[in-house]
Amino acid sequence: MKKQASIPGIAEHDLESQALSLQQKAKYKDAIKLYKKILQVSDNVSCKQNLAYCYIQRAKDFAVKGMYKEALVLWENHRVYAHSPYAAYDQYIIWLIQTNNLTKIEASLGELTAQQLDTQYPALANVLGLLMLSGHPEFAHSLPQDSLLIAHFNLVQTALQAYQDNNTEKLNEALRQLPYRSAFRDFRTLFNAILVMPDSPAQAQIVLAKIRVSSPYAQAAKILLACTREGAELAGKLVQLNYQQRSFVSEIKGLSKNQLDFIEHFCRQHKSLSDKVQFNLAIQYQSLIGAELAQHFCQTLLASYPAGNKEFNKHFSEASELEENRVKALFCEQDNNLYDAEYYWKQCIDILDNEAADNSLKIALILQRMAATEPEGEKRTGLLIDSVAYDPDNRNTYLQIIHYFSQQQKTLKEHKQWLVKTLEKFPQDVEVLTQAVKAATRNKTHKKASQYASKILKIDPLNTFAKQTLFSSYLAHARRLMREKNYHLVEKEISKAEQLNIGKAYLKQVQLMRALLCFANINKQQGLQDISSALDNLYADPVNIQFQATVSALLNGLPVATLLRELPDTKEHILSAQELTVLIQQLNQYANDHEDRDYLSKALDKIKPPLKKSLTEHEYDEKLLLNLCQALDTVEHFELLRHCAKLAQRKWATPIWMYYRVYADNNGDATECSDLDVYRLQYANHQAAEDKDFPTAILIDKFLDSYFDAHPQQAAGFLEGLFGDFMDGDAKEFDDPLAELFDHLSDRVMIDLNARAESLLKTMTPEKLTQELAQQVGEEQSLFLAMMVNPEIFSALILLKAADELHIDIDANIYDVIEVFGISDKKNSFPLPF
């Protein structure tokens, strides 16, 4: 008689519900225990099915961890509670292969059907195919002989035999018969790579890249890929292989014993390639790289590994004076001692200059290296200019010089001179010509800009920048001619712009110009209709239409009121976000194209009511309003800027909006700021620094700098507080942190430090100093807040920075500042260089 379920206190269905819940939560181990407990007292079919499922899932989890024996045991348990065909049977066989259980493998293979091999278990078929080729051809006898796997295996054997017999035709024929979805597809790819490798390693790399990482043939592909490399690339690939694989590659490449020894040595130490290790490797294997290169390499390493001097002198000849200075310069650079590095580089230049040989390129490279260590400025540019005398064909150097001078208002003359020199040197260089176009556009010499743009198009007919420049130039000229009433010449300029064929948006502008010409010279009524039609094609809303119409009328010397009369009313229109974006684009386009921007303010005045209404009633996102403020700032329409900033500040109350409120209230003139305005900006600057909003902090810094430049008396007290105590020579008690840090220094040193510190203060605010420190320590908030509470901390840090820049050892560092002022007990959190 069948035993009934009898689990004290718990009904069978409750236990099954608990087990099912655990199963759904992937807690298969606990679920298995409950299902087995139920099956001890009941022959529950659904429990058996669920138990079998849990065993399979646990087996897969073990297999993922590489615990194949445990996975096999669990799969066998699953089979007790399941019926054929068994779940995950292909994975079971793969796990058997991983444990190398040949007896069970062959028995399991015999239970497979052709359908399972060819359609249900593609991954297993791929693995079996590789095994039959690489070491277990006997597996073929256990598999169903009517399967595609066996048929394709026979084709592969035919191909291999043809390869051995050097029968190319038979080989290609056999490989061609393998279909795309064959289990031997990756074998064919591998073989194709082998065939092209002798003549084209690069092609072999492309072919091998088609084999996926999950493929059983991936390791073979990795080995063959290494065989296609040379030099450092080969070494990089060999590091990723094991000893047996490296030996296989070495045999294919025909490497010597000495090369094999180096490879093994390199592979053992590649993760810890210190300067010492590299130095010793170069000496030990100098026969592989050549004594001259080994000497040069080791001598360079002496800059960072001076302990190798004795070994160097033992193996190589005495270094020249040039090499000694070069190594010293490199060593100083690594130590961030740029002052001494400059001295040794200049020694190198003097030596090279006095040699009979032409060392121009070497000297130029040294000067360029020295320039690269300098911040952008006069000294860096001066070094680049010096290098041109030795390397007059270095285009990149010319471009760097031009870039620097183009950024400085006081160096526009030098910019023009160097631009001329660069154009003479590289007259056909598109990038140089592009710089010339930009310079001419900035200087409002549109004729020159057009000439350079035309030259670019002769070299690069598809250059969009040049086409846009010419288009703008043609239309600007057409507008000037329109204002002068030279109507017969206007059409010629319009046609030139049209022939550039840039795109539909530009053709719409051409259509508008022709409509304006019709109004001015042919038929006013027809012209008004054409203008209305052209504007409808350009814009979908009345505000953008009216703005464009006003701008067009003003630029072309036409009556604004007449042109606006036929256009739709704008007063009640609320701009969508997309329409406002289009208006901002219009503003930016015209602001960049023309020098006189008064007409833009007039055009904005025409759409002021709907724009203000839109800003008040529509919920625009913050980024869009920022873009609008930037555009309004560019055209200096402070009334609308005030309106926008006031509304935005109420909503977001972030530092950028405080900046725009103060900026707009003072019409962009920092000298007009009240004390309250300055206080607001300083607070906003503090908040921006806390928020890591560095662009806003920079904007506020620049505006405040302008204020203090105009009102130096406002900053005098601050500077006196910073440095006055050190200038009077009075002794300090050691309860004064500044005295404790700097009182031991001589008056001469303090005078030098204060002079440099005052110079730094012109550009270095507390926020900027904190930002500089943050680039190195990754956290500035605690230090910045400490400076806000106690300004003497800023004084101390400025003096440390001054000492660092002057290379003066003052026996004090950032950790001393932190300790003396009690900023933090975690000294290691501020590993600063000064």
C-alpha positions in Angstrom: 0.0 0.0 0.0 1.4 3.5 -1.0 2.7 5.5 1.8 0.8 8.9 2.2 2.5 12.2 3.0 2.8 12.7 6.7 5.0 15.7 7.7 4.0 16.8 11.2 2.6 20.3 11.3 3.2 21.2 7.6 0.9 20.2 4.7 2.5 18.8 1.6 1.2 21.7 -0.6 2.7 24.2 1.8 6.1 22.6 1.5 5.8 22.5 -2.3 4.9 26.2 -2.3 7.9 27.0 -0.2 10.2 24.9 -2.5 8.7 26.6 -5.6 9.3 30.0 -4.0 13.0 29.1 -3.4 13.3 27.8 -6.9 12.0 31.1 -8.3 14.5 33.0 -6.2 17.3 30.8 -7.7 18.0 29.2 -4.3 18.2 25.8 -5.9 20.1 24.1 -3.1 17.4 24.8 -0.5 14.7 24.0 -3.0 16.3 20.6 -3.7 16.2 19.8 0.0 12.5 20.5 0.3 11.6 18.6 -2.9 13.5 15.5 -1.7 11.7 15.8 1.7 8.4 15.8 -0.1 9.3 12.8 -2.3 10.3 10.7 0.7 6.6 10.5 1.6 4.9 11.2 -1.7 5.2 10.3 -5.4 4.5 13.9 -6.5 5.1 14.2 -10.3 5.4 18.0 -10.4 8.0 17.8 -7.5 10.1 15.4 -9.5 10.0 17.7 -12.5 11.0 20.7 -10.4 13.7 18.7 -8.6 15.2 17.7 -11.9 15.1 21.3 -13.1 16.9 22.5 -9.9 19.6 19.9 -10.3 20.3 21.1 -13.8 20.5 24.8 -12.7 22.9 23.9 -9.9 25.0 21.9 -12.3 25.3 24.8 -14.7 26.3 27.1 -11.8 29.1 24.7 -10.9 30.2 24.5 -14.5 30.5 28.3 -14.8 32.9 28.1 -11.8 34.9 25.4 -13.6 33.8 22.7 -11.1 32.9 20.1 -13.8 33.1 17.0 -11.6 30.5 18.5 -9.2 28.4 19.6 -12.2 28.4 16.0 -13.6 27.2 14.6 -10.2 24.3 17.0 -10.2 23.4 16.2 -13.8 23.4 12.5 -13.0 21.0 13.3 -10.1 18.8 15.1 -12.5 18.6 12.1 -14.7 17.1 10.0 -11.8 14.0 12.3 -11.8 13.7 13.0 -15.5 13.0 11.1 -18.8 14.9 11.0 -22.1 15.6 13.3 -23.9 17.5 14.8 -21.0 18.0 18.5 -20.5 21.4 20.0 -21.2 22.7 16.7 -22.6 25.1 18.6 -24.8 26.6 20.5 -21.9 26.8 17.2 -19.9 29.0 15.8 -22.7 31.2 18.9 -22.8 31.6 18.6 -19.0 32.7 15.0 -19.5 35.3 16.2 -22.1 36.6 18.7 -19.5 37.2 15.9 -17.0 38.7 13.7 -19.8 36.4 10.8 -18.9 36.9 8.9 -22.2 34.8 5.9 -21.3 31.7 7.9 -20.4 32.3 10.3 -23.3 32.2 7.5 -25.9 29.1 6.0 -24.3 27.4 9.3 -24.3 28.3 10.1 -27.9 26.7 6.8 -28.9 23.4 8.0 -27.6 23.4 11.1 -29.8 21.2 11.3 -32.9 22.1 13.0 -36.2 19.4 15.6 -35.7 20.8 16.5 -32.2 24.3 16.9 -33.6 23.3 18.9 -36.7 20.6 21.1 -35.5 20.1 21.1 -31.7 23.7 21.1 -30.3 25.8 23.3 -32.6 28.3 24.2 -29.8 28.9 20.6 -29.0 29.3 19.8 -32.7 32.0 22.5 -32.9 33.9 21.1 -29.9 33.7 17.5 -31.2 34.9 18.6 -34.6 38.0 20.2 -33.1 38.7 17.1 -30.9 38.4 14.7 -33.8 41.0 16.8 -35.7 43.4 17.4 -32.8 43.7 14.2 -30.8 40.5 12.1 -30.7 39.7 10.8 -34.2 38.2 7.7 -32.5 35.2 9.9 -31.4 34.1 9.7 -35.1 33.3 6.0 -34.7 30.9 6.6 -31.8 28.9 9.3 -33.6 26.0 8.7 -35.9 27.5 8.1 -39.4 24.6 9.7 -41.2 25.2 13.1 -39.5 26.5 16.2 -41.3 29.2 16.4 -38.8 30.8 13.1 -40.0 30.3 14.1 -43.7 32.0 17.5 -43.1 34.7 15.7 -41.0 35.5 13.6 -44.1 35.8 16.7 -46.2 38.2 18.3 -43.7 40.4 15.1 -43.8 40.4 15.3 -47.6 41.5 19.0 -47.4 44.3 18.2 -44.9 45.6 15.3 -47.1 45.5 17.6 -50.1 47.5 20.2 -48.2 50.1 17.6 -47.3 50.2 16.5 -51.0 50.5 20.1 -52.1 47.4 19.7 -54.2 46.0 23.2 -54.1 43.0 22.5 -56.4 41.8 19.6 -54.4 42.3 21.5 -51.1 40.3 24.5 -52.3 37.5 22.2 -53.6 37.2 20.4 -50.3 37.1 23.7 -48.3 34.5 25.2 -50.7 32.1 22.3 -50.0 32.0 23.2 -46.3 28.7 25.2 -45.8 28.5 28.4 -43.8 26.8 26.7 -40.8 29.2 23.8 -40.7 30.8 22.8 -37.4 34.1 23.2 -39.2 33.4 26.7 -40.4 36.1 28.2 -38.1 38.5 25.5 -39.2 38.1 26.7 -42.8 38.8 30.3 -41.6 41.9 29.1 -39.8 43.1 27.2 -42.8 42.5 30.2 -45.1 44.6 32.4 -42.8 47.4 29.8 -42.9 47.3 29.8 -46.7 47.7 33.7 -47.0 50.1 34.2 -44.1 53.4 33.7 -45.9 52.6 36.3 -48.6 50.3 38.7 -46.6 50.5 38.6 -42.8 48.1 41.7 -42.7 45.5 39.8 -44.7 45.9 36.8 -42.4 45.2 39.1 -39.4 41.9 40.2 -41.1 40.9 36.6 -41.7 41.7 35.5 -38.1 39.7 38.3 -36.6 36.6 36.6 -38.0 36.9 33.8 -35.4 34.9 34.7 -32.3 36.4 34.5 -28.8 33.8 31.9 -27.9 34.9 29.6 -30.7 36.8 26.3 -29.8 39.3 27.5 -32.4 40.0 30.8 -30.7 43.2 29.7 -29.0 44.6 28.4 -32.3 43.6 31.7 -33.9 45.4 33.5 -31.1 48.6 31.5 -31.7 48.5 32.1 -35.4 47.8 35.8 -34.9 51.0 36.0 -32.9 52.9 34.5 -35.8 51.8 37.4 -38.0 53.6 40.0 -35.7 57.1 41.2 -35.5 59.2 43.1 -32.9 57.4 44.7 -30.0 54.0 43.6 -31.3 55.2 40.0 -31.3 56.5 40.4 -27.7 53.1 41.8 -26.7 51.3 38.8 -28.1 53.7 36.2 -26.7 53.1 37.6 -23.2 49.5 36.5 -23.5 50.4 32.9 -24.3 51.6 30.0 -22.1 55.0 28.4 -22.4 53.9 25.6 -24.8 52.1 28.1 -27.0 55.1 30.4 -27.1 57.3 27.5 -28.1 55.0 26.7 -30.9 55.1 30.3 -32.2 58.9 30.4 -31.8 59.2 27.3 -33.9 57.0 28.7 -36.7 58.9 32.0 -36.6 62.3 30.3 -36.5 63.5 32.2 -33.5 67.1 31.6 -32.2 67.8 30.2 -28.7 69.0 33.7 -27.6 65.7 35.2 -28.7 63.8 32.4 -27.0 65.7 33.1 -23.7 64.9 36.8 -24.0 61.2 36.1 -24.6 60.9 33.9 -21.5 62.9 36.4 -19.5 60.6 39.2 -20.7 57.4 37.2 -20.1 58.4 36.5 -16.5 59.0 40.1 -15.7 56.7 42.1 -18.1 54.4 43.1 -15.2 57.2 44.6 -13.2 59.4 46.3 -15.9 61.1 48.7 -13.6 64.0 50.9 -14.9 66.4 48.5 -13.3 64.9 45.4 -15.0 64.8 47.2 -18.4 68.4 48.3 -17.9 69.6 44.8 -17.1 67.7 43.2 -20.0 69.2 45.6 -22.5 72.7 44.8 -21.3 72.1 41.0 -21.1 70.6 40.9 -24.6 72.5 43.6 -26.3 73.6 41.2 -29.0 69.9 41.1 -30.1 69.4 44.8 -30.4 72.9 45.9 -31.2 75.5 47.4 -28.9 75.0 51.0 -30.1 71.2 50.9 -29.5 71.7 49.1 -26.2 74.1 51.8 -25.1 71.8 54.6 -26.1 68.8 53.0 -24.3 70.7 52.3 -21.1 72.2 55.8 -21.1 68.7 57.3 -21.3 67.6 55.0 -18.4 70.4 56.3 -16.2 68.4 59.5 -15.8 65.9 57.6 -13.7 68.2 54.7 -12.6 71.5 56.3 -11.6 72.5 53.2 -9.7 73.3 51.6 -13.1 76.3 53.9 -13.8 78.9 51.3 -12.7 77.4 48.6 -14.8 77.1 50.9 -17.7 80.8 51.9 -17.6 81.6 48.2 -17.4 79.8 47.3 -20.6 80.0 50.4 -22.7 82.5 53.1 -23.7 82.6 56.4 -21.8 79.7 58.7 -22.5 80.2 61.9 -24.4 79.7 65.3 -22.9 76.6 65.7 -25.0 75.1 62.4 -23.7 75.9 63.3 -20.1 74.1 66.6 -20.4 71.2 65.0 -22.2 70.8 62.3 -19.4 71.0 65.0 -16.7 68.3 67.0 -18.5 66.0 64.0 -18.7 66.6 63.3 -15.0 65.7 66.8 -14.1 62.6 66.7 -16.1 61.5 63.5 -14.4 62.1 65.2 -11.1 60.0 68.2 -12.3 63.1 70.4 -12.0 62.5 72.3 -15.2 64.9 75.1 -14.2 67.9 72.8 -14.2 66.6 70.8 -17.1 66.6 74.0 -19.2 70.3 74.6 -18.2 71.4 71.1 -19.3 69.4 71.3 -22.6 71.1 74.6 -23.4 74.4 72.9 -22.8 73.4 70.3 -25.3 72.5 73.0 -27.8 75.8 74.7 -27.4 77.7 71.5 -27.9 75.7 70.6 -31.0 76.1 74.1 -32.4 79.8 74.0 -32.1 80.2 70.6 -33.9 81.2 70.5 -37.5 78.3 68.2 -38.4 74.8 69.7 -39.3 72.9 69.2 -36.1 70.0 71.5 -36.9 67.3 68.9 -36.5 68.6 67.7 -33.2 68.7 71.3 -31.9 65.2 71.9 -33.1 63.9 68.8 -31.4 65.5 69.9 -28.1 63.9 73.4 -28.4 60.6 71.8 -29.2 60.9 69.5 -26.2 61.7 72.5 -23.9 58.7 74.3 -25.3 56.5 71.4 -24.5 57.3 71.6 -20.8 56.3 75.3 -20.6 52.8 76.5 -20.2 51.3 78.4 -23.2 52.9 81.9 -23.1 55.7 84.1 -24.4 58.5 81.8 -23.2 57.0 78.7 -24.9 56.3 80.6 -28.1 59.9 82.0 -28.0 61.4 78.5 -27.9 59.2 77.5 -30.8 60.3 80.5 -32.8 63.9 79.6 -32.0 63.3 76.1 -33.3 62.0 77.3 -36.6 65.5 78.6 -37.4 66.8 75.1 -37.1 63.8 73.2 -38.5 62.1 75.6 -41.0 59.9 72.9 -42.5 58.0 71.9 -39.4 54.5 72.9 -40.2 53.2 72.0 -36.7 55.5 74.5 -35.1 54.3 77.3 -37.3 50.7 76.5 -36.4 51.4 76.5 -32.7 53.1 80.0 -33.0 50.1 81.3 -35.0 47.6 79.9 -32.5 49.4 81.7 -29.6 49.6 85.1 -31.3 45.9 84.8 -32.5 44.8 84.6 -28.8 46.6 87.8 -27.7 45.2 91.2 -28.6 48.6 92.8 -28.0 50.3 90.4 -30.5 48.1 90.9 -33.5 51.0 92.4 -35.4 53.1 89.3 -34.7 50.2 87.1 -35.6 50.0 88.8 -39.0 53.7 88.4 -39.6 53.8 84.7 -38.7 50.7 84.0 -40.7 52.4 85.6 -43.8 55.6 83.5 -43.1 53.5 80.3 -42.8 51.6 81.0 -45.9 54.8 81.6 -47.9 56.2 78.3 -46.5 53.1 76.2 -46.9 51.0 77.9 -49.6 49.0 74.8 -50.5 48.3 73.5 -47.0 44.6 73.5 -46.2 44.9 73.9 -42.5 47.2 76.9 -42.9 44.8 78.4 -45.4 41.9 77.8 -43.0 43.8 79.8 -40.3 44.2 82.6 -42.9 40.5 82.5 -43.6 39.6 82.8 -39.9 42.1 85.6 -39.4 40.7 87.5 -42.3 37.2 87.0 -41.1 38.1 88.3 -37.6 39.7 91.4 -39.2 36.6 91.9 -41.3 38.7 91.7 -44.5 36.1 89.6 -46.3 37.8 89.9 -49.7 40.9 88.2 -48.4 38.9 85.6 -46.6 37.2 84.8 -50.0 40.5 84.6 -51.8 41.9 82.1 -49.2 38.6 80.1 -49.3 38.7 79.9 -53.1 42.3 78.6 -52.9 41.2 75.9 -50.4 38.4 74.8 -52.8 40.9 74.4 -55.6 42.9 72.0 -53.4 39.8 70.4 -51.7 36.7 71.0 -53.8 34.4 69.5 -51.1 35.7 71.6 -48.2 32.5 72.7 -46.4 34.2 75.4 -44.3 35.6 77.1 -47.4 32.2 76.9 -49.2 30.4 78.4 -46.2 33.0 81.2 -46.0 32.5 82.0 -49.7 28.8 81.9 -49.4 28.8 84.4 -46.5 31.2 86.6 -48.3 29.1 86.6 -51.5 25.9 87.5 -49.6 27.7 90.1 -47.5 29.0 91.7 -50.7 25.5 91.5 -52.3 24.0 93.3 -49.3 26.6 96.1 -49.5 25.8 96.5 -53.2 22.1 96.5 -52.4 22.7 99.4 -49.9 24.6 101.2 -52.6 21.8 100.5 -55.1 24.1 98.7 -57.5 21.3 96.3 -58.3 22.8 94.9 -61.6 25.8 93.6 -59.6 23.7 92.1 -56.7 22.4 89.4 -59.0 25.9 88.3 -59.9 26.9 87.9 -56.3 23.7 85.9 -55.6 24.4 83.6 -58.5 27.9 83.0 -57.3 26.5 82.0 -53.9 23.9 79.7 -55.5 26.5 78.0 -57.7 28.4 76.8 -54.5 25.6 74.3 -54.1 26.1 73.8 -50.4 22.6 72.6 -49.4 18.9 73.3 -49.2 19.2 75.6 -46.2 21.6 77.9 -48.1 19.4 77.9 -51.2 16.6 79.2 -49.0 18.8 82.2 -48.1 19.5 82.7 -51.8 15.7 82.7 -52.5 15.2 85.4 -49.8 18.0 87.6 -51.3 16.4 87.4 -54.7 13.0 88.3 -53.2 14.7 91.3 -51.5 16.3 92.3 -54.8 12.9 92.1 -56.6 11.4 94.4 -53.9 14.2 96.9 -54.2 14.6 97.1 -58.0 11.8 95.4 -59.9 8.3 95.2 -58.4 7.6 96.1 -54.7 4.3 94.2 -54.5 5.7 91.1 -56.1 8.8 91.4 -54.0 6.8 91.5 -50.8 5.0 88.3 -51.8 8.3 86.6 -52.7 9.8 87.8 -49.4 6.8 86.3 -47.4 7.1 83.0 -49.3 10.9 82.8 -48.8 10.5 83.5 -45.0 7.8 80.8 -44.8 10.3 78.4 -46.3 13.0 79.4 -43.8 11.0 79.4 -40.6 7.7 77.9 -39.2 6.9 80.6 -36.6 6.1 84.3 -36.9 8.8 85.4 -34.3 11.7 84.0 -36.2 10.2 85.2 -39.5 9.9 88.8 -38.2 13.4 88.7 -36.7 14.9 87.5 -40.0 12.8 90.1 -42.0 14.0 92.9 -39.7 17.7 91.8 -40.0 17.4 91.5 -43.8 15.8 94.9 -44.1 18.5 96.6 -42.0 21.4 94.8 -43.7 20.1 95.6 -47.2 19.1 99.2 -46.5 15.4 98.5 -47.0 12.4 100.0 -45.1 11.7 97.7 -42.1 8.1 98.8 -41.6 7.2 98.0 -45.2 8.6 94.5 -45.1 7.0 93.7 -41.8 3.5 94.9 -42.9 2.7 91.8 -44.8 4.0 89.3 -42.2 1.9 87.5 -39.5 1.4 89.1 -36.1 3.8 88.0 -33.3 2.4 89.6 -30.2 0.5 86.6 -28.8 2.9 83.9 -30.1 4.6 81.7 -27.5 7.9 80.2 -28.8 8.3 76.5 -28.5 11.7 75.1 -27.3 12.6 74.3 -30.9 11.6 77.7 -32.1 13.6 79.4 -29.4 16.6 77.2 -30.4 16.3 78.4 -34.0 16.2 82.1 -32.8 19.4 81.5 -30.8 21.0 80.0 -33.9 20.1 83.1 -35.9 21.6 85.4 -33.3 24.8 83.4 -33.1 25.1 83.3 -36.9 24.7 87.0 -37.4 26.9 87.9 -34.4 29.7 85.9 -35.9 29.3 87.2 -39.4 29.3 91.0 -38.9 31.2 93.6 -37.0 28.4 96.2 -36.4 25.9 94.5 -34.2 23.6 97.4 -33.6 21.1 96.1 -36.1 20.8 92.9 -34.1 19.6 94.9 -31.0 17.1 96.7 -33.3 15.9 93.4 -34.6 15.5 92.0 -31.1 13.6 95.1 -30.1 11.0 94.2 -32.8 10.3 90.8 -31.2 10.8 91.8 -27.6 7.1 91.5 -26.5 6.6 87.9 -27.7 10.1 86.9 -26.5 9.4 88.3 -23.0 6.0 86.7 -23.0 7.5 83.3 -24.0 10.1 83.5 -21.3 7.4 84.2 -18.7 4.8 81.7 -19.8 6.8 78.7 -21.3 8.8 76.2 -19.2 12.2 76.0 -21.0 15.0 73.9 -19.7 18.0 75.5 -18.0 20.5 74.6 -20.8 18.3 76.4 -23.4 18.0 79.5 -21.3 21.8 79.5 -20.8 22.3 79.3 -24.5 19.9 82.3 -24.9 21.8 84.3 -22.3 25.1 83.6 -24.0 23.7 84.8 -27.3 22.1 87.9 -25.8 25.5 88.7 -24.1 27.3 88.4 -27.5 24.9 91.0 -29.0 24.9 93.0 -25.8 21.1 93.2 -25.4 21.2 93.7 -21.6 17.5 94.4 -21.2 16.4 91.0 -22.5 19.4 89.4 -20.7 18.2 90.9 -17.4 14.7 89.6 -18.0 15.9 86.1 -18.8 18.4 85.9 -15.9 15.8 87.2 -13.4 13.3 84.5 -14.3 15.9 81.8 -14.4 17.4 82.7 -11.0 14.0 82.4 -9.3 13.7 78.9 -10.7 17.2 77.5 -10.2 19.2 79.8 -7.9 22.6 78.5 -9.0 25.8 80.5 -9.3 25.6 81.0 -13.1 22.3 82.8 -12.7 23.6 85.1 -10.0 26.5 85.9 -12.3 24.1 86.8 -15.2 21.9 88.8 -12.8 24.8 91.0 -11.6 26.4 91.1 -15.1 23.2 92.2 -16.8 22.2 94.7 -14.1 25.5 96.4 -14.7 25.3 96.2 -18.5 28.4 94.0 -18.6 30.6 96.6 -17.0 32.3 95.3 -13.8 33.4 98.7 -12.8 29.8 99.7 -12.0 29.2 96.9 -9.5 28.1 97.9 -6.0 29.6 96.4 -2.9 26.5 94.2 -2.6 27.1 92.9 -6.2 30.7 92.1 -5.4 29.6 90.2 -2.3 27.0 88.3 -4.2 29.6 87.3 -6.9 32.1 86.2 -4.3 29.5 84.0 -2.6 28.4 82.6 -6.0 32.1 81.9 -6.8 32.4 80.0 -3.5 29.3 78.0 -4.3 30.5 77.3 -7.9 33.8 75.9 -6.6 31.9 73.7 -4.1 29.8 72.4 -6.9 32.9 71.9 -9.1 31.2 74.2 -11.7 34.6 75.5 -12.9 33.3 77.2 -16.1 31.1 79.4 -14.0 33.9 80.0 -11.5 36.1 81.2 -14.3 33.4 83.6 -15.6 33.0 85.1 -12.1 36.8 85.3 -11.6 37.2 87.2 -14.8 34.4 89.7 -14.0 35.7 90.2 -10.4 39.3 90.7 -11.7 38.0 93.5 -13.9 36.3 95.1 -10.9 39.4 94.9 -8.7 41.6 96.2 -11.6 39.3 99.3 -11.7 39.1 99.6 -7.9 42.5 98.5 -6.6 41.8 100.2 -3.2 39.2 97.5 -2.6 41.9 94.8 -2.7 44.6 96.7 -0.9 43.5 95.6 2.5 43.4 92.0 1.5 47.0 92.1 0.0 48.2 94.0 3.1 46.7 91.3 5.3 48.4 88.6 3.3 51.9 90.0 3.1 52.2 93.0 5.3 53.1 91.0 8.4 56.2 89.6 6.7 57.5 92.9 5.4 58.0 94.7 8.7 60.6 92.3 10.1 59.0 92.0 13.5 59.5 88.7 15.3 56.5 86.4 15.6 55.3 84.2 18.4 55.0 80.6 17.4 51.3 80.6 18.2 51.0 82.4 14.9 50.7 79.7 12.2 52.2 81.9 9.5 55.1 82.8 11.7 55.6 79.1 12.6 55.8 78.2 9.0 57.9 81.0 7.6 59.6 83.0 10.4 62.8 81.0 10.0 63.4 82.4 6.5 65.7 85.3 5.8 64.4 88.8 4.9 65.9 88.3 1.4 64.0 85.1 0.8 60.7 86.6 2.1 61.1 89.6 -0.2 61.5 87.2 -3.2 58.6 85.0 -2.0 56.3 88.0 -1.5 57.1 89.5 -4.9 56.3 86.2 -6.6 53.2 85.7 -4.5 51.9 89.2 -5.4 52.4 88.3 -9.0 50.5 85.0 -8.6 47.6 86.8 -6.9 46.8 88.6 -10.2 45.6 85.3 -11.6 45.4 82.9 -8.6 42.2 83.2 -6.5 41.4 80.8 -3.7 39.1 78.9 -6.1 41.7 78.6 -8.8 44.4 77.4 -6.3 42.0 74.8 -4.9 41.1 73.7 -8.5 44.9 73.3 -9.2 45.3 71.2 -6.0 42.2 69.1 -6.9 43.8 68.0 -10.2 46.4 66.3 -8.1 44.6 65.1 -5.0 41.1 64.6 -6.5 39.3 66.4 -3.6 39.3 70.1 -2.9 36.2 70.8 -0.8 37.7 70.4 2.7 40.8 72.5 1.8 38.7 75.2 0.1 36.2 75.5 3.0 39.2 75.8 5.4 40.5 78.7 3.3 37.1 80.3 3.4 37.1 80.1 7.2 40.7 81.2 7.6 42.2 83.3 4.8 45.7 82.8 6.3 45.6 79.3 4.9 45.4 80.8 1.4 48.3 83.1 2.3 50.4 80.1 3.3 49.6 78.1 0.2 50.3 81.0 -2.1 53.7 81.4 -0.4 54.4 77.6 -0.8 53.5 77.9 -4.5 55.8 80.9 -4.9 58.6 78.9 -3.4 57.9 76.0 -5.7 58.0 78.2 -8.8 61.2 79.9 -7.7 62.8 76.5 -6.7 63.5 77.7 -3.2 63.8 75.2 -0.4 61.9 76.8 2.5 61.7 73.6 4.7 57.9 73.7 4.7 55.3 71.8 2.6 51.6 71.2 2.3 51.6 68.7 5.2 53.1 71.4 7.5 50.3 73.7 6.5 47.7 71.1 7.2 49.2 70.3 10.6 49.8 73.9 11.7 46.3 75.0 10.8 44.7 71.8 12.0 42.9 71.2 8.7 43.1 67.4 8.7 44.8 64.5 10.5 44.9 62.6 7.2 48.2 64.1 5.9 48.5 61.6 3.1 45.3 62.9 1.5 47.2 65.9 0.1 50.4 64.7 -1.7 51.1 68.1 -3.2 54.4 69.1 -5.0 54.9 72.2 -2.9 
